[in-house]
Amino acid sequence: MLAEIITIGDEILIGQIIDTNSAYISKELNKIGVKVYQITSIQDDRTHILEAFRDAKKHADLVIVTGGLGPTKDDITKQTFCDFFEDILVENQNVVENVKQLFKKYQLDKPLPANFQQAMVPSRATILTNLHGTAPGMWMEKDEVVFVSLPGVPYEMKHLLQEEVLPRVINRFSRPFIYHKTLLTYGLGESMIAERIVDWENNLPENIKLAYLPSLGRVRLRLSSKGKDEKLLQEDIDSRIDVLSEMLSDIAVGYEDETSIVGRIAHILNQKNQTLSLAESCTGGSIVEQITTEEGASSFFLGSIIPYKTELKTKILGVPSSLIEKYSVVSIEVAESMAVNCCKLFNTDFAIATTGIAGPTKGDGKDEVGTVCIAIATPRGVVSEKYSFGNDRFRVIEKATNKAFEMLLKEISKN
């Protein structure tokens, strides 16, 4: 079974917003055995929309459309649906009542006539009630191909997809089971990993595929297969990736959807009843952002400081000015002093400190753009490394953040 996702909106095409809806829909469809054949982004234009619908109908069993369902004149999806299905718009009383209830629930002003335009829908459409917004979803069929229209607002789309669309797809179509399992690794490039597991990979059966998914400082290894027996499929994949995890135990963090490197760090620190603090200079809060997205982070994470200006490293963290003058603000010595003093400031067992030159200019540093020093203060002492992460500011920050987590995980995992 094949699906196509069509996103409607000029704001996507001009780069004003990022299309996160398609990624979410693809992932959820894959979970129920639906393969996405193509993702298409198109403009708010009747001719373009109709052309996309006709093309999708040629090769897809299911077409999911997001966007273009607002109360304003530039949202033309419903009328275009009518053109494509040779239908007319009629007022749906259930949608009218939903609009009234939403305005009452959120204590908004009286709905405007434009809000009730949401109730004008194709007469033959199955209406999918949107409990989080005024724009309803629509389910229509033509020549055995299902077309689903969903609002573009992500949280509205997600609710309708989970509660209305996926259950209907499961009942409507016969699908194979598709199963993925992904191992997360840190600190080794894909070519070096491939060399280490070449014999294991060569012995995979034809129906199981291995994908290398590299990003800055980490590689995800995904095993995929599909078949009719879900239990056997999962058992086969699970047993093989467990062997892979054991082979790569020195760099493996865990399985995607089950944990992350932050989740792994949280588990170890909580298990040992130990705590963490941060002193981020060049990473500017990137590390703390990832830590605080972890549910229950307050059980191990006590706080952070971002001494971005050089003088704050001295005034707040107590880094000796003589140390900065002798070795430069971007140095192993300064990073170590930051980490040790951060531990003292927050009274934690561990601390991460970063100092570097993210670019595009050198600032107070003497080294080249991309130079980053990372230190980890531990109960046993302090460890540190100096890196060169290139000259792209955002990549430098991301690489430094990933490397900091990798170094911390290594230290907290020691007995």
VOPAGU-2260 file (C-alpha; in pm, 1 decimal, decimal comma):
REM VOPAGU-2260
SITE   aa  ch    i         X         Y         Z
SITE  MET   A    0       0,0       0,0       0,0
SITE  LEU   A    1     130,2     343,5    -100,3
SITE  ALA   A    2      53,1     689,3      31,8
SITE  GLU   A    3     134,9    1040,0     -82,4
SITE  ILE   A    4     148,4    1347,2     138,3
SITE  ILE   A    5      66,7    1686,4     -10,6
SITE  THR   A    6     132,5    2003,9     185,7
SITE  ILE   A    7     -38,6    2320,8      67,1
SITE  GLY   A    8      97,8    2662,8     150,6
SITE  ASP   A    9     311,0    2935,8      -1,0
SITE  GLU   A   10     470,3    2982,7     343,1
SITE  ILE   A   11     639,0    2641,8     305,2
SITE  LEU   A   12     766,7    2710,8     -44,3
SITE  ILE   A   13     925,2    3043,5      49,9
SITE  GLY   A   14    1089,0    2895,7     358,9
SITE  GLN   A   15     881,4    3094,2     608,1
SITE  ILE   A   16     794,9    2778,6     800,3
SITE  ILE   A   17     941,9    2428,1     810,0
SITE  ASP   A   18     719,5    2139,2     703,6
SITE  THR   A   19     718,2    1923,4    1017,4
SITE  ASN   A   20     374,1    1780,0     937,5
SITE  SER   A   21     499,8    1553,0     659,8
SITE  ALA   A   22     770,5    1401,4     879,1
SITE  TYR   A   23     516,5    1325,9    1152,4
SITE  ILE   A   24     259,1    1179,8     912,9
SITE  SER   A   25     521,9     964,6     738,8
SITE  LYS   A   26     642,5     821,0    1068,1
SITE  GLU   A   27     292,1     739,7    1188,0
SITE  LEU   A   28     186,7     583,0     857,5
SITE  ASN   A   29     499,0     368,4     856,3
SITE  LYS   A   30     407,8     233,4    1199,3
SITE  ILE   A   31      87,7      83,8    1058,1
SITE  GLY   A   32     247,4     -59,9     744,7
SITE  VAL   A   33     177,9     220,5     496,3
SITE  LYS   A   34     470,9     316,0     272,9
SITE  VAL   A   35     497,1     681,4     172,4
SITE  TYR   A   36     566,4     698,7    -199,4
SITE  GLN   A   37     613,4    1073,9    -227,8
SITE  ILE   A   38     588,2    1403,5     -37,9
SITE  THR   A   39     489,6    1710,2    -238,1
SITE  SER   A   40     468,6    2075,3    -133,7
SITE  ILE   A   41     255,7    2300,8    -350,6
SITE  GLN   A   42     132,3    2658,3    -359,1
SITE  ASP   A   43    -214,8    2788,3    -270,3
SITE  ASP   A   44    -329,4    2772,1    -629,6
SITE  ARG   A   45    -633,0    2587,1    -765,2
SITE  THR   A   46    -462,7    2465,6   -1084,4
SITE  HIS   A   47    -154,4    2347,2    -895,5
SITE  ILE   A   48    -364,7    2166,2    -634,0
SITE  LEU   A   49    -577,8    1989,6    -895,4
SITE  GLU   A   50    -266,7    1884,1   -1086,8
SITE  ALA   A   51    -113,3    1742,1    -766,7
SITE  PHE   A   52    -434,5    1553,0    -686,6
SITE  ARG   A   53    -447,2    1398,7   -1035,8
SITE  ASP   A   54     -82,7    1292,5   -1018,6
SITE  ALA   A   55    -119,7    1144,3    -670,3
SITE  LYS   A   56    -425,4     945,7    -775,0
SITE  LYS   A   57    -217,7     761,9   -1037,8
SITE  HIS   A   58      13,3     588,0    -790,9
SITE  ALA   A   59    -122,2     623,6    -436,5
SITE  ASP   A   60    -394,4     438,0    -246,2
SITE  LEU   A   61    -406,0     709,7      19,1
SITE  VAL   A   62    -346,2    1083,1     -24,2
SITE  ILE   A   63    -315,5    1299,5     285,7
SITE  VAL   A   64    -336,0    1674,5     232,2
SITE  THR   A   65    -247,2    1933,5     496,6
SITE  GLY   A   66    -302,6    2308,1     488,7
SITE  GLY   A   67    -536,7    2550,2     317,3
SITE  LEU   A   68    -832,5    2498,5     552,9
SITE  GLY   A   69    -857,0    2836,1     726,4
SITE  PRO   A   70   -1149,3    3083,4     728,4
SITE  THR   A   71    -975,5    3334,1     498,9
SITE  LYS   A   72   -1008,4    3376,4     123,7
SITE  ASP   A   73    -662,7    3235,4      47,5
SITE  ASP   A   74    -756,8    2895,8     191,2
SITE  ILE   A   75    -906,7    2719,8    -109,6
SITE  THR   A   76    -865,0    2349,0     -36,5
SITE  LYS   A   77   -1232,5    2274,1      29,0
SITE  GLN   A   78   -1350,6    2435,7    -293,2
SITE  THR   A   79   -1075,0    2257,6    -486,3
SITE  PHE   A   80   -1184,7    1928,7    -330,9
SITE  CYS   A   81   -1531,6    2001,1    -468,7
SITE  ASP   A   82   -1386,7    2067,9    -813,9
SITE  PHE   A   83   -1184,6    1746,7    -806,5
SITE  PHE   A   84   -1471,9    1530,1    -676,1
SITE  GLU   A   85   -1740,4    1712,3    -876,8
SITE  ASP   A   86   -1921,3    1805,0    -556,4
SITE  ILE   A   87   -2067,0    2116,5    -393,1
SITE  LEU   A   88   -2015,6    2287,0     -58,0
SITE  VAL   A   89   -2294,5    2254,4     195,8
SITE  GLU   A   90   -2323,9    2367,2     556,0
SITE  ASN   A   91   -2252,4    2093,2     808,0
SITE  GLN   A   92   -2437,8    2151,3    1134,3
SITE  ASN   A   93   -2191,6    1944,3    1337,7
SITE  VAL   A   94   -1911,4    2177,5    1235,4
SITE  VAL   A   95   -2126,7    2481,0    1322,2
SITE  GLU   A   96   -2181,4    2343,3    1672,3
SITE  ASN   A   97   -1811,2    2260,7    1709,9
SITE  VAL   A   98   -1719,9    2621,0    1626,3
SITE  LYS   A   99   -1965,3    2750,1    1887,4
SITE  GLN   A  100   -1837,1    2509,6    2152,6
SITE  LEU   A  101   -1473,8    2601,7    2088,3
SITE  PHE   A  102   -1543,1    2974,5    2125,6
SITE  LYS   A  103   -1740,8    2907,0    2443,1
SITE  LYS   A  104   -1477,0    2671,2    2586,9
SITE  TYR   A  105   -1193,1    2917,2    2539,9
SITE  GLN   A  106   -1406,1    3220,7    2636,8
SITE  LEU   A  107   -1346,9    3392,8    2308,5
SITE  ASP   A  108   -1552,4    3668,2    2149,5
SITE  LYS   A  109   -1860,3    3574,5    1950,5
SITE  PRO   A  110   -1764,5    3383,9    1630,6
SITE  LEU   A  111   -1748,1    3594,2    1316,6
SITE  PRO   A  112   -1926,6    3491,5     995,6
SITE  ALA   A  113   -1585,4    3389,8     858,5
SITE  ASN   A  114   -1550,4    3135,1    1140,3
SITE  PHE   A  115   -1875,4    2970,1    1037,1
SITE  GLN   A  116   -1743,7    2941,9     682,1
SITE  GLN   A  117   -1552,4    2643,8     821,6
SITE  ALA   A  118   -1885,1    2460,2     826,7
SITE  MET   A  119   -1910,7    2477,1     447,3
SITE  VAL   A  120   -1777,9    2138,1     335,0
SITE  PRO   A  121   -1815,3    1904,3      35,1
SITE  SER   A  122   -2153,1    1732,1      55,4
SITE  ARG   A  123   -2013,4    1379,1      12,0
SITE  ALA   A  124   -1721,1    1418,4     254,0
SITE  THR   A  125   -1698,7    1226,6     579,0
SITE  ILE   A  126   -1630,2    1500,2     832,4
SITE  LEU   A  127   -1353,5    1447,4    1089,1
SITE  THR   A  128   -1434,2    1660,0    1393,0
SITE  ASN   A  129   -1147,8    1884,3    1501,0
SITE  LEU   A  130   -1169,6    1924,9    1879,9
SITE  HIS   A  131    -877,8    2169,3    1883,6
SITE  GLY   A  132    -971,3    2404,4    1601,9
SITE  THR   A  133   -1253,4    2523,5    1379,9
SITE  ALA   A  134   -1128,8    2365,7    1054,8
SITE  PRO   A  135   -1266,6    2010,5    1017,2
SITE  GLY   A  136   -1083,5    1725,1     854,4
SITE  MET   A  137   -1237,7    1560,5     546,3
SITE  TRP   A  138   -1230,3    1203,7     414,7
SITE  MET   A  139   -1332,2    1143,5      51,3
SITE  GLU   A  140   -1286,7     860,6    -198,7
SITE  LYS   A  141   -1253,2     849,5    -575,7
SITE  ASP   A  142   -1192,5     534,8    -780,4
SITE  GLU   A  143   -1077,6     341,7    -469,9
SITE  VAL   A  144    -827,8     614,4    -374,7
SITE  VAL   A  145    -880,7     783,3     -37,8
SITE  PHE   A  146    -815,2    1156,7      -4,5
SITE  VAL   A  147    -788,8    1304,2     343,2
SITE  SER   A  148    -766,9    1677,1     409,2
SITE  LEU   A  149    -628,4    1794,6     743,9
SITE  PRO   A  150    -560,1    2140,7     887,3
SITE  GLY   A  151    -201,1    2259,9     871,0
SITE  VAL   A  152    -175,6    2359,8    1238,9
SITE  PRO   A  153      47,5    2080,1    1375,8
SITE  TYR   A  154    -134,9    2001,9    1701,2
SITE  GLU   A  155    -470,8    1999,8    1522,7
SITE  MET   A  156    -332,8    1775,9    1247,9
SITE  LYS   A  157    -177,6    1532,8    1497,9
SITE  HIS   A  158    -500,3    1492,7    1692,8
SITE  LEU   A  159    -705,8    1424,0    1380,9
SITE  LEU   A  160    -446,9    1185,7    1241,2
SITE  GLN   A  161    -431,6     979,7    1560,2
SITE  GLU   A  162    -799,4     982,8    1654,3
SITE  GLU   A  163    -972,9     985,2    1317,6
SITE  VAL   A  164    -748,4     904,2    1022,7
SITE  LEU   A  165    -523,9     615,5    1133,0
SITE  PRO   A  166    -809,7     402,6    1273,8
SITE  ARG   A  167    -997,8     446,2     945,8
SITE  VAL   A  168    -689,7     356,8     739,5
SITE  ILE   A  169    -638,2      42,2     946,3
SITE  ASN   A  170    -999,4     -65,5     884,9
SITE  ARG   A  171   -1004,8      38,3     518,8
SITE  PHE   A  172    -681,0    -112,6     384,5
SITE  SER   A  173    -497,1    -443,6     397,6
SITE  ARG   A  174    -140,1    -367,5     501,1
SITE  PRO   A  175     183,4    -558,4     570,9
SITE  PHE   A  176     361,9    -515,0     900,0
SITE  ILE   A  177     660,6    -281,2     882,4
SITE  TYR   A  178     908,5    -284,6    1167,9
SITE  HIS   A  179    1207,8     -63,1    1236,0
SITE  LYS   A  180    1449,9     -56,7    1523,5
SITE  THR   A  181    1726,0     200,4    1549,9
SITE  LEU   A  182    2044,2     185,8    1754,1
SITE  LEU   A  183    2192,6     518,9    1865,3
SITE  THR   A  184    2571,2     555,4    1865,4
SITE  TYR   A  185    2800,2     844,4    1955,7
SITE  GLY   A  186    3163,7     922,9    1885,3
SITE  LEU   A  187    3246,5     714,7    1577,5
SITE  GLY   A  188    3190,8     787,7    1207,4
SITE  GLU   A  189    2981,1     568,4     979,6
SITE  SER   A  190    3276,9     439,5     776,7
SITE  MET   A  191    3456,2     319,2    1090,3
SITE  ILE   A  192    3136,8     160,8    1220,5
SITE  ALA   A  193    3080,6     -10,8     886,1
SITE  GLU   A  194    3430,0    -155,7     900,1
SITE  ARG   A  195    3370,4    -295,2    1249,0
SITE  ILE   A  196    3041,3    -466,6    1160,7
SITE  VAL   A  197    3110,8    -572,0     802,3
SITE  ASP   A  198    3076,1    -947,1     869,8
SITE  TRP   A  199    2756,9    -900,0    1070,2
SITE  GLU   A  200    2608,7    -680,3     796,9
SITE  ASN   A  201    2702,2    -923,1     519,1
SITE  ASN   A  202    2513,7   -1200,6     700,2
SITE  LEU   A  203    2183,4   -1010,6     710,9
SITE  PRO   A  204    1905,2   -1183,4     512,7
SITE  GLU   A  205    1771,0   -1005,6     204,3
SITE  ASN   A  206    1447,5    -903,4     374,4
SITE  ILE   A  207    1628,2    -703,3     645,9
SITE  LYS   A  208    1785,7    -373,4     548,1
SITE  LEU   A  209    2046,4    -176,2     742,4
SITE  ALA   A  210    2057,2     201,2     704,0
SITE  TYR   A  211    2331,9     431,5     831,3
SITE  LEU   A  212    2185,0     765,0     941,0
SITE  PRO   A  213    2476,0     995,7    1031,4
SITE  SER   A  214    2455,8    1340,8    1184,6
SITE  LEU   A  215    2701,6    1561,9    1369,5
SITE  GLY   A  216    2892,0    1343,5    1613,9
SITE  ARG   A  217    2654,7    1049,7    1605,4
SITE  VAL   A  218    2526,0     772,3    1380,2
SITE  ARG   A  219    2188,9     598,2    1396,2
SITE  LEU   A  220    2180,0     239,5    1268,6
SITE  ARG   A  221    1832,8     135,0    1157,4
SITE  LEU   A  222    1721,1    -219,4    1082,3
SITE  SER   A  223    1400,7    -248,5     877,4
SITE  SER   A  224    1184,6    -528,2     744,8
SITE  LYS   A  225     824,3    -603,0     653,0
SITE  GLY   A  226     611,6    -914,2     646,5
SITE  LYS   A  227     281,9   -1075,3     741,4
SITE  ASP   A  228     378,0   -1213,7    1082,4
SITE  GLU   A  229     432,7    -919,5    1315,7
SITE  LYS   A  230     562,3   -1123,9    1609,3
SITE  LEU   A  231     824,1   -1313,3    1407,0
SITE  LEU   A  232     927,9    -992,3    1234,8
SITE  GLN   A  233     992,6    -811,8    1562,6
SITE  GLU   A  234    1169,5   -1107,5    1721,2
SITE  ASP   A  235    1405,6   -1139,2    1423,6
SITE  ILE   A  236    1491,7    -767,1    1413,4
SITE  ASP   A  237    1524,7    -740,4    1792,3
SITE  SER   A  238    1759,8   -1037,8    1819,8
SITE  ARG   A  239    1986,4    -911,8    1540,4
SITE  ILE   A  240    2007,0    -554,0    1665,9
SITE  ASP   A  241    2079,0    -677,5    2018,1
SITE  VAL   A  242    2385,8    -853,3    1875,5
SITE  LEU   A  243    2479,3    -529,4    1699,1
SITE  SER   A  244    2441,3    -334,9    2022,2
SITE  GLU   A  245    2673,9    -575,6    2200,2
SITE  MET   A  246    2931,4    -546,2    1921,7
SITE  LEU   A  247    2923,0    -166,4    1953,6
SITE  SER   A  248    2881,8    -151,8    2330,2
SITE  ASP   A  249    3155,0     111,7    2366,6
SITE  ILE   A  250    2964,2     363,8    2150,7
SITE  ALA   A  251    2602,2     245,0    2173,1
SITE  VAL   A  252    2365,4     461,8    2376,7
SITE  GLY   A  253    2040,4     271,4    2338,9
SITE  TYR   A  254    1747,2     234,6    2102,6
SITE  GLU   A  255    1563,0     525,4    1943,3
SITE  ASP   A  256    1206,4     572,3    2075,8
SITE  GLU   A  257    1323,6     404,1    2396,2
SITE  THR   A  258    1594,1     648,5    2501,6
SITE  SER   A  259    1836,4     918,5    2389,3
SITE  ILE   A  260    2183,3    1010,8    2505,2
SITE  VAL   A  261    2023,7    1255,5    2750,2
SITE  GLY   A  262    1786,7     982,7    2864,1
SITE  ARG   A  263    2079,5     748,6    2914,2
SITE  ILE   A  264    2265,8    1012,5    3114,3
SITE  ALA   A  265    1957,3    1078,3    3324,8
SITE  HIS   A  266    1914,1     708,5    3398,6
SITE  ILE   A  267    2274,9     662,0    3512,4
SITE  LEU   A  268    2282,9     976,7    3726,5
SITE  ASN   A  269    1952,5     891,7    3893,4
SITE  GLN   A  270    2063,9     533,5    3950,8
SITE  LYS   A  271    2380,0     657,7    4124,3
SITE  ASN   A  272    2199,7     945,8    4297,6
SITE  GLN   A  273    2439,9    1195,5    4140,0
SITE  THR   A  274    2386,1    1545,8    4005,3
SITE  LEU   A  275    2491,1    1768,0    3715,9
SITE  SER   A  276    2543,7    2137,9    3647,0
SITE  LEU   A  277    2657,5    2331,5    3340,4
SITE  ALA   A  278    2878,4    2626,4    3252,0
SITE  GLU   A  279    2814,5    2697,4    2883,5
SITE  SER   A  280    2998,9    2970,2    2701,0
SITE  CYS   A  281    3023,5    2901,3    2327,1
SITE  THR   A  282    2727,9    2658,3    2327,5
SITE  GLY   A  283    2508,2    2933,3    2472,9
SITE  GLY   A  284    2245,3    2711,9    2636,1
SITE  SER   A  285    2224,2    2440,7    2371,2
SITE  ILE   A  286    2321,0    2171,2    2623,3
SITE  VAL   A  287    2076,5    2283,2    2890,7
SITE  GLU   A  288    1798,2    2303,4    2631,6
SITE  GLN   A  289    1832,4    1932,9    2555,3
SITE  ILE   A  290    1863,0    1836,6    2922,1
SITE  THR   A  291    1551,4    2023,6    3029,3
SITE  THR   A  292    1340,2    1858,2    2760,2
SITE  GLU   A  293    1402,0    1530,9    2944,1
SITE  GLU   A  294    1106,0    1451,2    3166,8
SITE  GLY   A  295    1206,3    1457,9    3533,2
SITE  ALA   A  296    1535,5    1639,9    3463,8
SITE  SER   A  297    1514,3    1816,7    3799,8
SITE  SER   A  298    1596,8    1488,4    3973,0
SITE  PHE   A  299    1959,7    1510,6    3855,6
SITE  PHE   A  300    2008,0    1853,9    3697,2
SITE  LEU   A  301    2051,3    2144,6    3941,3
SITE  GLY   A  302    2124,5    2444,4    3720,6
SITE  SER   A  303    2339,6    2619,2    3465,9
SITE  ILE   A  304    2522,7    2941,5    3394,5
SITE  ILE   A  305    2606,3    3098,0    3059,5
SITE  PRO   A  306    2911,9    3322,5    3120,9
SITE  TYR   A  307    2927,7    3435,6    2760,3
SITE  LYS   A  308    3141,2    3742,6    2828,1
SITE  THR   A  309    3495,7    3673,6    2940,2
SITE  GLU   A  310    3469,5    3884,3    3259,2
SITE  LEU   A  311    3172,9    3677,9    3380,6
SITE  LYS   A  312    3390,1    3368,8    3384,9
SITE  THR   A  313    3594,8    3546,2    3646,9
SITE  LYS   A  314    3321,7    3733,8    3836,7
SITE  ILE   A  315    3067,6    3453,6    3864,2
SITE  LEU   A  316    3264,4    3132,1    3815,5
SITE  GLY   A  317    3583,6    3246,4    3979,2
SITE  VAL   A  318    3817,0    3161,2    3692,5
SITE  PRO   A  319    4142,9    3342,2    3771,3
SITE  SER   A  320    4204,1    3632,3    3533,6
SITE  SER   A  321    4570,6    3535,7    3532,2
SITE  LEU   A  322    4472,8    3197,4    3387,2
SITE  ILE   A  323    4280,9    3364,1    3105,3
SITE  GLU   A  324    4567,7    3603,7    3034,3
SITE  LYS   A  325    4824,7    3324,7    3026,3
SITE  TYR   A  326    4637,4    3059,8    2827,2
SITE  SER   A  327    4352,5    3253,8    2651,9
SITE  VAL   A  328    3983,1    3232,2    2729,4
SITE  VAL   A  329    3956,0    2940,0    2483,9
SITE  SER   A  330    4189,0    2690,8    2646,0
SITE  ILE   A  331    4191,6    2359,1    2827,0
SITE  GLU   A  332    4301,6    2534,9    3144,7
SITE  VAL   A  333    4010,3    2779,0    3144,3
SITE  ALA   A  334    3756,6    2508,5    3054,9
SITE  GLU   A  335    3878,3    2292,7    3343,4
SITE  SER   A  336    3860,1    2584,5    3586,1
SITE  MET   A  337    3507,1    2661,7    3468,4
SITE  ALA   A  338    3395,6    2299,4    3520,3
SITE  VAL   A  339    3553,0    2259,6    3865,3
SITE  ASN   A  340    3416,5    2592,6    3988,8
SITE  CYS   A  341    3073,8    2514,9    3842,5
SITE  CYS   A  342    3064,4    2199,2    4054,7
SITE  LYS   A  343    3143,9    2408,9    4360,4
SITE  LEU   A  344    2891,1    2678,9    4271,2
SITE  PHE   A  345    2601,5    2435,8    4232,3
SITE  ASN   A  346    2733,8    2165,2    4467,5
SITE  THR   A  347    2702,7    1890,9    4205,4
SITE  ASP   A  348    2891,7    1569,2    4139,1
SITE  PHE   A  349    2953,1    1650,1    3771,8
SITE  ALA   A  350    2974,2    1962,8    3560,7
SITE  ILE   A  351    3018,1    2032,2    3189,8
SITE  ALA   A  352    3201,4    2345,0    3077,3
SITE  THR   A  353    3238,3    2472,7    2721,7
SITE  THR   A  354    3446,5    2761,7    2592,4
SITE  GLY   A  355    3521,0    2824,5    2227,8
SITE  ILE   A  356    3488,4    3031,1    1913,3
SITE  ALA   A  357    3166,3    2951,3    1729,1
SITE  GLY   A  358    3225,7    3230,0    1477,6
SITE  PRO   A  359    3203,0    3398,3    1242,3
SITE  THR   A  360    3457,6    3621,9    1421,4
SITE  LYS   A  361    3715,3    3525,1    1682,1
SITE  GLY   A  362    3582,7    3746,6    1960,6
SITE  ASP   A  363    3804,8    3723,7    2270,7
SITE  GLY   A  364    3976,6    3405,4    2155,9
SITE  LYS   A  365    4313,5    3369,5    1990,7
SITE  ASP   A  366    4249,5    3036,3    1815,8
SITE  GLU   A  367    4077,1    2979,4    1482,1
SITE  VAL   A  368    3699,1    2983,0    1446,1
SITE  GLY   A  369    3561,2    2640,0    1537,1
SITE  THR   A  370    3802,1    2580,8    1826,2
SITE  VAL   A  371    3616,6    2448,6    2130,9
SITE  CYS   A  372    3744,7    2329,0    2467,8
SITE  ILE   A  373    3520,1    2101,8    2672,0
SITE  ALA   A  374    3583,6    1996,0    3030,6
SITE  ILE   A  375    3398,3    1750,6    3255,7
SITE  ALA   A  376    3445,4    1790,1    3629,7
SITE  THR   A  377    3392,4    1460,1    3813,9
SITE  PRO   A  378    3433,6    1330,2    4170,8
SITE  ARG   A  379    3765,5    1180,7    4053,0
SITE  GLY   A  380    3899,0    1501,7    3899,4
SITE  VAL   A  381    3855,1    1682,7    3568,2
SITE  VAL   A  382    3896,8    1564,8    3207,7
SITE  SER   A  383    3911,4    1787,9    2903,6
SITE  GLU   A  384    3960,1    1794,9    2529,2
SITE  LYS   A  385    4028,0    2058,9    2264,6
SITE  TYR   A  386    3850,0    2025,9    1929,4
SITE  SER   A  387    3829,1    2194,0    1591,9
SITE  PHE   A  388    3470,6    2183,4    1461,5
SITE  GLY   A  389    3498,1    2381,6    1137,5
SITE  ASN   A  390    3381,2    2734,2    1060,5
SITE  ASP   A  391    3001,2    2708,8    1042,7
SITE  ARG   A  392    2859,9    2864,8    1359,6
SITE  PHE   A  393    2557,3    2640,5    1396,5
SITE  ARG   A  394    2748,9    2322,9    1319,0
SITE  VAL   A  395    3016,2    2419,7    1572,1
SITE  ILE   A  396    2753,1    2461,2    1843,6
SITE  GLU   A  397    2578,5    2135,1    1755,8
SITE  LYS   A  398    2903,8    1938,8    1733,1
SITE  ALA   A  399    3022,1    2080,3    2065,9
SITE  THR   A  400    2691,4    1993,6    2230,8
SITE  ASN   A  401    2700,0    1635,1    2105,2
SITE  LYS   A  402    3063,7    1593,0    2203,5
SITE  ALA   A  403    2992,6    1726,4    2552,9
SITE  PHE   A  404    2720,9    1466,6    2602,6
SITE  GLU   A  405    2950,0    1194,6    2469,5
SITE  MET   A  406    3228,5    1292,0    2710,9
SITE  LEU   A  407    2988,5    1315,9    3005,6
SITE  LEU   A  408    2834,6     975,5    2932,4
SITE  LYS   A  409    3180,1     818,3    2926,9
SITE  GLU   A  410    3268,7     970,3    3266,6
SITE  ILE   A  411    2945,9     890,6    3450,0
SITE  SER   A  412    2955,9     533,2    3320,7
SITE  LYS   A  413    3281,6     464,2    3502,9
SITE  ASN   A  414    3261,4     270,4    3828,0
